[in-house]
Structure formats: C-alpha cells, structure tokens
Amino acid sequence: MTQKRPPLTMRVLLATVVGLLSLGATPPALASEPPATARAVTAPSAAAVEDVSVSIRQSASFIGAGGTMAVTVTVENTTPVPVADGSLTLRSSTDSITSRDTLTEWLDPSTKADTDRTLSEVPVPALQPGATHTITPIEVSAASLGLTVGGVYPIDAVFTSAETVVEARDTIVYSPDPAATPLGIAVVMPITAPPGTTGLLTADALAFYTSPNGVLTRQLDGVIDRPVALGIDPMIIASIRALGDAAPASAVAWLDTLSRATNETFPLQYADADPAVQAQAGIPNLLSPTSLLFGLDPENFAGEPTDDTGTGEPVPGETETPSPDPAPDENPLPTLAELTEWPYTTTGIVWPADNTVVSTDLPVFAASGATSTLLSSGNVASTASYTPGAASRVGDAALIVSDAAASEALRGAVTAISTDEQQDALADLAAQIMVVGSERSAPDRSLVLTLDRGWPPSSARLSEALSALATLPLVASTSLSAAASAEPATVTMVDTPEDAGRTATAARFSAREAEIASFATVLADPTLLTGEERAEILALLAVAWRDNPADWDAAVLEHDEQTAAILDSVSITATTQINMVSNQTSLPFSVRNDFDQPVTVVLQASTSSLKLSVDAAVTQTIPANSRETVRVPVQARLGNGDVSVRVQLYSPQNAVIGGSVQVPVSVRADWEGIGAAVIGGLIVALFLGGLVRTIRKRRHAKAQHMSTESGNE
C-alpha cells in the first residue's frame, strides 16, 4: 500500500538485529497518524543505501465472503547507488487486531513483527539508481490467509538485499458477514474558499472559484444531496450578495444550487476565522463582522426599471402620468443581516482546527453562543476500553468528537490524485472502522469523520470517496445531528494550544482594532472603517492560513503597515514660531489628512502661561487627501514673552487623534499700542509740519505782495 506520508529511515546492525529501530517514526500514542512506507534498514557500511522503500497496494478495501483481492508490492531505489539483488517475502497473521492500541502498535515499524504465515517469496533483481521493481500481483483470499472470522489482520512485506532490510506494514480487512452490527458514520465537510485578506471575495475571485472546476464548485458538486453535513463560511454568501447586479453568473448559480441542497448545514465563523486562536489571545467573545458597507457599491443595487404594462407602449386613450422622482432610499443597500442570512439546519456549532483547543477556550465558545464544539479525538482523552462515539461532554460543555484516524484516511481518499492512491486510503479507512466495530464491550455508537479545509482535486474524486465509504464493512450513514444527540461519553481535554506567534498576532489585531475604532470617530460613518478592519482581521485569522505560514506572515505584515498608515494619516504638521503682536488674534495651525475620506477634527490648544489665554476649541472638516489651516482664537493676558502652546487633535467624540505638538509663540501684545502711538505721533507731526509750511507760504506770499505794492508806489 502506498502511504500518504514520506518514508521513514531505519538503521540497525544486522549482526545484532533484535528489532527495527525507527528514526522519527510516529509514537504509538498518536493513533490518528497513518502508517508509513518502510525504508531501508542498513548496516553502517551500507549507509549510502538508505532510501530504498517498499510499498504495499491492495486492489480492494476489504475481502468479502468468498472474495479475493490482489496485493502488489513495489520496491524502489531512490539512492544514487545500485542495490544488489535480493528477495521479497509477503507475510500475514491469523491473529486479528481488535483494538486501536494494537493497530497503532502494529503500524509502528519500531515494534517487533508478529506475522508468521508466509504468503509468497519472490526474487528481486538488482536495482539501479531510481529504478523500481513491482512483483506480479498476488491473489489472496480468506482461505489463503487462513481466516475464518471477520476482522482486521496484519500483513507485511520484507525486502532483503545484502546488508539492506526493508519492511512495509499494512492490514487486510476480512468482512464475511454483511449483517454485522454497523457503526453509524456521519461525515462533515467545510465549504470554504482559499484564504484571503479583505473579508469579502472579489467578483474575479468568485468567478474563478465557482467556475466548472473551481474549488467551490468541486466541493459542492461532490457532496450535494449526500449524507454530508456542510459547515458553510458565511463570507462566501455575503460576498456574492454584496456584489449585487455585478455578481458573476456562475457565483449566483452556485448560491442557488447551495440553497436547494438537502444536506445538513451550519455556519462556520465568518471567513472561517480560527475560534481557538481568538480565545487563547484573550478575546472574550468570538469575533463576527460588524458592517460590510465598505464593500457595497450603490450602483450595483440600482435595480432594473419595471414596466407595469409589460409592453413599454402607451395604452390608447390614457394620459401618461409622469412618474414621481424616486425617493432617496428607494433602493437601499442590503444590511449585514441580509447579506449573511441563510436557512441553516442547525446553528451553535464551533469548529476549530484539529488539535488546537485548550479547556479554557470552551467557556469563550459558550459565551459566544456555541452549543457544541466539534473537536478532533486527538484533543480529548477517554478512560473507556473502546473508542467512544461522537457525542461527548467535558463538564458542562457539549462536544462532537471526530475520529482522527478514520478522518485522516477519508481525507486521503478525497484528495487522492490517482485511483490507486484513493484505494490505498480506503483500505486504511476500512481497517480503522473495522477495528472500532470489533472492540469488545462497546455500546452502539456513531462516529463522525471530518474533511479538512482543503479542496479535492475534482468533484468526481470526492463523490467516489463518499460512495466507497458507504460500501465499507460496518458503515451505516447517519446524520450529524443524530450522532451529536446520542448519549454523551465523558472525556477529558488534552490541552493543545495554538502556536504562540499566531496567538500573539491575534492579540495584536484586537488591540489595534480598538485604536482603529477610536480613530474612526473622525468619519461621518465610522463603520466604513471599523467594518472593513473587522472583516480583514477575520480573514487573516482563517483556519486555512495555518497551512501557509510564509504567505500568512507576509499578509500580516502588510495589514500591520496598512493599519499604522491609517492611524498616522491625520495629524498636525510641524509649525514654526508664531509671532503674536496684538492683544487678540487667531493662531494658524496646519492639519494634514492623508486618509481617503473627509475627517472632522476638533483642534484644542492649551498653555500653562498666564501671558496667553485660549478662548475655545475649533471644529473643522478636512477634505480627503488634503491640508487645511485651522485658526484658534487666543488673547494676550499679562505682559510679553515667549509661550509654548500645546496643540492636540480630537474627534467630535473626544477621541485623541495623533500626537500633540508644542508650538512656540512670541507674545508682543504691547506692540499694538506702541505702534498706534507712533502712528498717531507721525500723523500729528505731519499735520503740524503741514500747518507750519502753510503759514510760511502765506507769510511769504504776503511779504511778496507788500513788496510789490511798495514798488508800484
């Protein structure tokens, strides 16, 4: 069977072999991990030959009554050196595997193999670098395996060549009794889009995701009207509706198909935001969108004009009445509730990523409206001797526990690229389910299997995997609600906290959001900014980002820079010294608005000096992307001198905007009086000078006149 994880390297000295030492093999406690393809076990002298692998592949998921299956074993040399010829032995055992612990122990290559029945032994020729050798498929049946009772049985293949020994382990499921008591199996799948940063999907993204082979199309087409519960990201629904008339036709059709599906449905967090990281970041209630107005274009909701007659032609004999002007709110924009509303069959389920929850998260989920939490079985522990069913409880908290090992196998079948890979995964799944069904003293139970936040390569592959699951032994399809409403088992939490860096980022987002909310009070409609910020935070906390940390770090950095730029977009610009030469005046201060919307600010000036008094604060609206001068009335009080004036911007709601600025002011209020006196003196001097000149002119003219008269006599 070709396994889903990379092969693991094992080395041991053959001279002292008493077992196989696995370097980095999966610990027995982690039953959720699938088995690994075996790697070469070599002596130190053959250390170069350490990437020889053996894989076992089965032609069917199980052997039924009177049935057979073909087992194929492949040896591959991925080393740069040749591997000498050798032999391959295929072995089995008639001792069934009856518990999860035993299954885990068998699949752990560091444990001693207990297969004692040789099915076949064939020679293997020398392998050149990169070469593979596949043995002729071996037909096996219950008789050739020596099986008389249904169950899960071990099988292994051992390749021996010179100083290299390689072993691969697998299981075979024998199910001769179709009437055996089945297990209820419920499947849950998330309907999500690839992670983004904006909180709303664009028209181009929706057109791509809902195209014939888009990720949303592949998800929905593979599960529609099947017994699969769907956890739907409300962001997808809101994004399509937010585009109004501009929504792609394929997206509108996709949403219509979803609305007619008979599947159970429940909402995920908006943008599939990670609930565990929010709780562990100290956020008291899970975040939800506050407004999506920022993403709405009124032109997309204008609607089409209607024609009451249906023909558009005037009716003979009737006088056409002019239509009244449309009211301003005739085509109102949809509300947040209208954008996100959906007829879910159930609500209140919180679905974190696998193995990310700690016990203190559960009260946060409950405070946010959760009635149950969907956890992986790796996140809980049970003292029962058997695998508990899905319905569980920790204290007062209701849980739906998915089976980690079986879910992993189902995910492998859904995402398999080839039919052989899918068959391989289905054989794993059959073994997991058969072992659970064979557990002694176990009550009737239902298991929940979950698919992860990935996307199948095709809707056909997803559909094929679900159809194959329904035909496996002991499988009886059931609903998520039925599995969750069964008598709950008591389990304990296995605290598995989120990555510390991811949690710190979520906490920083929360703190910055409070700063943005304070800044937004300068806007006529603060929700245009606060709604966008909340939507972006939710998008950046999407569970799917966990699988792409490098791109997530880049997206977080970009968001941090964007937030810092917004908070710094409105401020008082640097101001040089102001000279005040009158008793009363208005001091000018320049305010910068680099934001893309007009802002209304209140400028307050204050000083501790008695030489100057500020009369009042000034409220002024600054247009987008501009600078304006705001003048503040002041009055000189006692004497002259240099005064420092502190200037601060506030929003109309008294939120502090930007930092304060200290402006030096030189108060010379008596210059006004001195200047008036000087001017008055100059006027008097000019008047007196003019008067003197006039008198002199008159005297001079009189003297000339008298002189002239004397001459005439």
Solvent accessible surface area in square Angstrom, and as a share of the most:
residue,aa,sasa,rsa
1,M,2,0.01
2,T,44,0.26
3,Q,18,0.08
4,K,76,0.32
5,R,64,0.23
6,P,103,0.65
7,P,44,0.28
8,L,36,0.18
9,T,32,0.18
10,M,1,0.00
11,R,93,0.34
12,V,33,0.19
13,L,88,0.44
14,L,62,0.31
15,A,102,0.79
16,T,90,0.52
17,V,61,0.35
18,V,141,0.81
19,G,24,0.23
20,L,28,0.14
21,L,106,0.53
22,S,14,0.09
23,L,82,0.41
24,G,70,0.68
25,A,21,0.16
26,T,23,0.13
27,P,74,0.46
28,P,75,0.47
29,A,94,0.73
30,L,92,0.46
31,A,34,0.26
32,S,31,0.20
33,E,68,0.30
34,P,12,0.08
35,P,11,0.07
36,A,14,0.11
37,T,13,0.07
38,A,5,0.04
39,R,39,0.14
40,A,0,0.00
41,V,0,0.00
42,T,1,0.01
43,A,12,0.09
44,P,95,0.60
45,S,94,0.61
46,A,17,0.13
47,A,47,0.36
48,A,64,0.50
49,V,20,0.12
50,E,51,0.23
51,D,45,0.23
52,V,0,0.00
53,S,12,0.08
54,V,0,0.00
55,S,22,0.14
56,I,2,0.01
57,R,58,0.21
58,Q,4,0.02
59,S,68,0.44
60,A,31,0.24
61,S,13,0.08
62,F,59,0.25
63,I,1,0.01
64,G,21,0.20
65,A,74,0.57
66,G,85,0.81
67,G,25,0.24
68,T,82,0.48
69,M,4,0.02
70,A,19,0.14
71,V,0,0.00
72,T,30,0.18
73,V,0,0.00
74,T,36,0.21
75,V,0,0.00
76,E,63,0.28
77,N,0,0.00
78,T,72,0.42
79,T,6,0.03
80,P,114,0.72
81,V,49,0.28
82,P,79,0.50
83,V,5,0.03
84,A,51,0.40
85,D,92,0.48
86,G,21,0.20
87,S,36,0.24
88,L,1,0.01
89,T,25,0.14
90,L,1,0.01
91,R,62,0.23
92,S,3,0.02
93,S,3,0.02
94,T,64,0.37
95,D,104,0.54
96,S,43,0.28
97,I,7,0.03
98,T,39,0.23
99,S,34,0.22
100,R,35,0.13
101,D,117,0.61
102,T,56,0.33
103,L,6,0.03
104,T,17,0.10
105,E,93,0.42
106,W,14,0.05
107,L,27,0.13
108,D,9,0.05
109,P,18,0.11
110,S,47,0.30
111,T,31,0.18
112,K,164,0.70
113,A,25,0.20
114,D,93,0.48
115,T,13,0.08
116,D,119,0.62
117,R,91,0.33
118,T,84,0.49
119,L,37,0.18
120,S,24,0.15
121,E,118,0.53
122,V,44,0.25
123,P,109,0.69
124,V,2,0.01
125,P,69,0.43
126,A,54,0.42
127,L,6,0.03
128,Q,105,0.47
129,P,61,0.38
130,G,55,0.53
131,A,33,0.26
132,T,78,0.45
133,H,51,0.23
134,T,69,0.40
135,I,8,0.04
136,T,111,0.65
137,P,75,0.47
138,I,29,0.15
139,E,116,0.52
140,V,3,0.02
141,S,26,0.17
142,A,15,0.12
143,A,84,0.65
144,S,49,0.32
145,L,4,0.02
146,G,28,0.27
147,L,12,0.06
148,T,121,0.70
149,V,103,0.59
150,G,29,0.27
151,G,3,0.03
152,V,1,0.00
153,Y,12,0.04
154,P,6,0.04
155,I,0,0.00
156,D,0,0.00
157,A,0,0.00
158,V,23,0.13
159,F,0,0.00
160,T,60,0.35
161,S,3,0.02
162,A,83,0.64
163,E,72,0.32
164,T,5,0.03
165,V,30,0.17
166,V,0,0.00
167,E,6,0.03
168,A,5,0.04
169,R,12,0.04
170,D,2,0.01
171,T,7,0.04
172,I,3,0.01
173,V,2,0.01
174,Y,19,0.07
175,S,17,0.11
176,P,38,0.24
177,D,76,0.39
178,P,134,0.84
179,A,91,0.70
180,A,37,0.29
181,T,99,0.58
182,P,71,0.44
183,L,9,0.04
184,G,13,0.12
185,I,4,0.02
186,A,1,0.00
187,V,8,0.05
188,V,0,0.00
189,M,6,0.03
190,P,0,0.00
191,I,0,0.00
192,T,3,0.02
193,A,7,0.05
194,P,33,0.21
195,P,40,0.25
196,G,30,0.29
197,T,53,0.31
198,T,70,0.41
199,G,2,0.02
200,L,19,0.10
201,L,20,0.10
202,T,81,0.47
203,A,33,0.26
204,D,118,0.61
205,A,26,0.20
206,L,0,0.00
207,A,42,0.32
208,F,143,0.60
209,Y,33,0.12
210,T,9,0.05
211,S,32,0.21
212,P,130,0.82
213,N,98,0.50
214,G,5,0.05
215,V,21,0.12
216,L,0,0.00
217,T,18,0.10
218,R,36,0.13
219,Q,1,0.01
220,L,1,0.01
221,D,75,0.39
222,G,1,0.01
223,V,0,0.00
224,I,48,0.24
225,D,84,0.44
226,R,68,0.25
227,P,83,0.52
228,V,5,0.03
229,A,3,0.03
230,L,0,0.00
231,G,0,0.00
232,I,0,0.00
233,D,2,0.01
234,P,14,0.09
235,M,14,0.06
236,I,0,0.00
237,I,0,0.00
238,A,0,0.00
239,S,1,0.00
240,I,5,0.03
241,R,67,0.25
242,A,4,0.03
243,L,29,0.15
244,G,25,0.24
245,D,101,0.52
246,A,49,0.38
247,A,15,0.12
248,P,23,0.15
249,A,86,0.67
250,S,41,0.27
251,A,0,0.00
252,V,78,0.45
253,A,58,0.45
254,W,13,0.05
255,L,21,0.10
256,D,71,0.37
257,T,35,0.21
258,L,5,0.02
259,S,58,0.37
260,R,156,0.57
261,A,21,0.16
262,T,110,0.64
263,N,7,0.04
264,E,41,0.18
265,T,10,0.06
266,F,1,0.00
267,P,30,0.19
268,L,9,0.05
269,Q,37,0.16
270,Y,9,0.04
271,A,4,0.03
272,D,7,0.04
273,A,0,0.00
274,D,0,0.00
275,P,1,0.01
276,A,0,0.00
277,V,0,0.00
278,Q,0,0.00
279,A,12,0.09
280,Q,43,0.19
281,A,19,0.15
282,G,60,0.58
283,I,11,0.06
284,P,98,0.62
285,N,71,0.37
286,L,19,0.10
287,L,17,0.08
288,S,62,0.40
289,P,22,0.14
290,T,76,0.44
291,S,14,0.09
292,L,3,0.01
293,L,57,0.28
294,F,51,0.21
295,G,31,0.30
296,L,19,0.09
297,D,64,0.33
298,P,88,0.55
299,E,142,0.64
300,N,30,0.16
301,F,39,0.16
302,A,59,0.46
303,G,43,0.41
304,E,145,0.65
305,P,127,0.80
306,T,126,0.73
307,D,69,0.36
308,D,146,0.76
309,T,71,0.41
310,G,64,0.62
311,T,99,0.58
312,G,54,0.52
313,E,117,0.52
314,P,105,0.66
315,V,66,0.38
316,P,125,0.79
317,G,91,0.87
318,E,122,0.55
319,T,129,0.75
320,E,146,0.65
321,T,111,0.64
322,P,116,0.73
323,S,100,0.64
324,P,119,0.75
325,D,131,0.68
326,P,99,0.62
327,A,55,0.43
328,P,145,0.91
329,D,100,0.52
330,E,102,0.46
331,N,80,0.41
332,P,92,0.58
333,L,51,0.25
334,P,28,0.17
335,T,76,0.44
336,L,52,0.26
337,A,71,0.55
338,E,102,0.46
339,L,2,0.01
340,T,33,0.19
341,E,98,0.44
342,W,28,0.10
343,P,94,0.59
344,Y,39,0.15
345,T,88,0.51
346,T,49,0.29
347,T,84,0.49
348,G,19,0.18
349,I,15,0.08
350,V,6,0.04
351,W,11,0.04
352,P,2,0.01
353,A,10,0.08
354,D,49,0.25
355,N,56,0.29
356,T,1,0.01
357,V,0,0.00
358,V,19,0.11
359,S,48,0.31
360,T,100,0.58
361,D,1,0.01
362,L,13,0.06
363,P,85,0.54
364,V,26,0.15
365,F,1,0.01
366,A,63,0.49
367,A,71,0.55
368,S,45,0.29
369,G,51,0.49
370,A,18,0.14
371,T,99,0.57
372,S,17,0.11
373,T,6,0.03
374,L,2,0.01
375,L,5,0.03
376,S,5,0.03
377,S,39,0.25
378,G,37,0.35
379,N,1,0.00
380,V,18,0.10
381,A,43,0.33
382,S,45,0.29
383,T,149,0.86
384,A,44,0.34
385,S,102,0.66
386,Y,59,0.22
387,T,21,0.12
388,P,31,0.19
389,G,15,0.14
390,A,2,0.01
391,A,6,0.05
392,S,3,0.02
393,R,91,0.33
394,V,30,0.17
395,G,62,0.59
396,D,145,0.75
397,A,28,0.22
398,A,32,0.24
399,L,4,0.02
400,I,3,0.01
401,V,15,0.09
402,S,4,0.02
403,D,6,0.03
404,A,15,0.11
405,A,6,0.05
406,A,0,0.00
407,S,3,0.02
408,E,59,0.27
409,A,3,0.03
410,L,0,0.00
411,R,35,0.13
412,G,11,0.11
413,A,0,0.00
414,V,6,0.03
415,T,57,0.33
416,A,6,0.04
417,I,127,0.64
418,S,44,0.29
419,T,94,0.55
420,D,76,0.40
421,E,72,0.32
422,Q,11,0.05
423,Q,37,0.16
424,D,3,0.02
425,A,1,0.01
426,L,8,0.04
427,A,3,0.02
428,D,12,0.06
429,L,0,0.00
430,A,2,0.01
431,A,4,0.03
432,Q,16,0.07
433,I,0,0.00
434,M,12,0.05
435,V,0,0.00
436,V,0,0.00
437,G,31,0.30
438,S,39,0.25
439,E,17,0.08
440,R,176,0.64
441,S,106,0.69
442,A,29,0.23
443,P,71,0.45
444,D,130,0.67
445,R,28,0.10
446,S,25,0.16
447,L,3,0.02
448,V,0,0.00
449,L,0,0.00
450,T,1,0.01
451,L,8,0.04
452,D,61,0.32
453,R,19,0.07
454,G,27,0.26
455,W,63,0.22
456,P,4,0.02
457,P,48,0.30
458,S,37,0.24
459,S,33,0.21
460,A,57,0.44
461,R,35,0.13
462,L,0,0.00
463,S,30,0.19
464,E,83,0.37
465,A,0,0.00
466,L,10,0.05
467,S,47,0.30
468,A,24,0.19
469,L,8,0.04
470,A,57,0.44
471,T,94,0.55
472,L,7,0.03
473,P,14,0.09
474,L,24,0.12
475,V,20,0.12
476,A,38,0.29
477,S,64,0.41
478,T,33,0.19
479,S,40,0.26
480,L,6,0.03
481,S,64,0.41
482,A,52,0.40
483,A,1,0.01
484,A,37,0.29
485,S,90,0.58
486,A,50,0.39
487,E,157,0.71
488,P,55,0.35
489,A,33,0.25
490,T,115,0.67
491,V,7,0.04
492,T,84,0.49
493,M,28,0.13
494,V,63,0.36
495,D,79,0.41
496,T,43,0.25
497,P,90,0.57
498,E,14,0.06
499,D,94,0.49
500,A,82,0.63
501,G,42,0.40
502,R,13,0.05
503,T,24,0.14
504,A,59,0.46
505,T,12,0.07
506,A,0,0.00
507,A,40,0.31
508,R,94,0.34
509,F,2,0.01
510,S,39,0.25
511,A,60,0.46
512,R,65,0.24
513,E,23,0.10
514,A,66,0.51
515,E,81,0.36
516,I,1,0.00
517,A,44,0.34
518,S,44,0.28
519,F,7,0.03
520,A,0,0.00
521,T,31,0.18
522,V,2,0.01
523,L,10,0.05
524,A,114,0.89
525,D,50,0.26
526,P,46,0.29
527,T,56,0.33
528,L,50,0.25
529,L,9,0.04
530,T,29,0.17
531,G,1,0.01
532,E,60,0.27
533,E,4,0.02
534,R,40,0.15
535,A,0,0.00
536,E,14,0.06
537,I,1,0.00
538,L,0,0.00
539,A,4,0.03
540,L,0,0.00
541,L,0,0.00
542,A,6,0.05
543,V,10,0.05
544,A,12,0.09
545,W,19,0.07
546,R,89,0.32
547,D,124,0.64
548,N,62,0.32
549,P,85,0.54
550,A,75,0.58
551,D,75,0.39
552,W,20,0.07
553,D,85,0.44
554,A,60,0.47
555,A,10,0.08
556,V,11,0.06
557,L,107,0.53
558,E,117,0.52
559,H,11,0.05
560,D,29,0.15
561,E,105,0.47
562,Q,74,0.33
563,T,1,0.00
564,A,44,0.34
565,A,63,0.49
566,I,23,0.12
567,L,39,0.19
568,D,90,0.47
569,S,7,0.05
570,V,1,0.00
571,S,20,0.13
572,I,11,0.06
573,T,21,0.12
574,A,105,0.81
575,T,36,0.21
576,T,116,0.67
577,Q,97,0.43
578,I,22,0.11
579,N,102,0.52
580,M,3,0.01
581,V,70,0.40
582,S,27,0.18
583,N,66,0.34
584,Q,112,0.50
585,T,50,0.29
586,S,41,0.27
587,L,2,0.01
588,P,46,0.29
589,F,1,0.00
590,S,37,0.24
591,V,0,0.00
592,R,39,0.14
593,N,0,0.00
594,D,78,0.40
595,F,20,0.08
596,D,101,0.52
597,Q,46,0.20
598,P,75,0.47
599,V,1,0.00
600,T,37,0.22
601,V,1,0.00
602,V,20,0.12
603,L,1,0.00
604,Q,76,0.34
605,A,10,0.07
606,S,55,0.35
607,T,36,0.21
608,S,120,0.77
609,S,34,0.22
610,L,135,0.67
611,K,67,0.28
612,L,6,0.03
613,S,29,0.19
614,V,38,0.22
615,D,79,0.41
616,A,56,0.44
617,A,49,0.38
618,V,31,0.18
619,T,85,0.49
620,Q,50,0.22
621,T,72,0.42
622,I,0,0.00
623,P,61,0.38
624,A,34,0.26
625,N,102,0.52
626,S,34,0.22
627,R,153,0.56
628,E,60,0.27
629,T,71,0.41
630,V,1,0.00
631,R,138,0.50
632,V,0,0.00
633,P,50,0.31
634,V,2,0.01
635,Q,36,0.16
636,A,6,0.05
637,R,135,0.49
638,L,118,0.59
639,G,53,0.51
640,N,50,0.26
641,G,13,0.12
642,D,107,0.56
643,V,5,0.03
644,S,65,0.42
645,V,0,0.00
646,R,95,0.35
647,V,0,0.00
648,Q,7,0.03
649,L,1,0.01
650,Y,35,0.13
651,S,2,0.01
652,P,64,0.40
653,Q,124,0.55
654,N,106,0.54
655,A,18,0.14
656,V,89,0.51
657,I,3,0.01
658,G,35,0.34
659,G,53,0.51
660,S,51,0.33
661,V,36,0.21
662,Q,106,0.47
663,V,0,0.00
664,P,59,0.37
665,V,1,0.00
666,S,9,0.06
667,V,0,0.00
668,R,68,0.25
669,A,17,0.13
670,D,69,0.36
671,W,134,0.47
672,E,93,0.42
673,G,46,0.45
674,I,99,0.50
675,G,27,0.26
676,A,63,0.49
677,A,70,0.54
678,V,80,0.46
679,I,104,0.53
680,G,29,0.27
681,G,39,0.38
682,L,103,0.51
683,I,106,0.54
684,V,84,0.48
685,A,59,0.46
686,L,134,0.67
687,F,133,0.55
688,L,93,0.46
689,G,33,0.32
690,G,35,0.33
691,L,82,0.41
692,V,67,0.38
693,R,152,0.55
694,T,55,0.32
695,I,72,0.36
696,R,165,0.60
697,K,128,0.54
698,R,174,0.64
699,R,171,0.62
700,H,113,0.51
701,A,57,0.44
702,K,134,0.57
703,A,58,0.45
704,Q,99,0.44
705,H,107,0.48
706,M,110,0.49
707,S,76,0.49
708,T,80,0.47
709,E,81,0.36
710,S,76,0.49
711,G,65,0.62
712,N,124,0.64
713,E,185,0.83
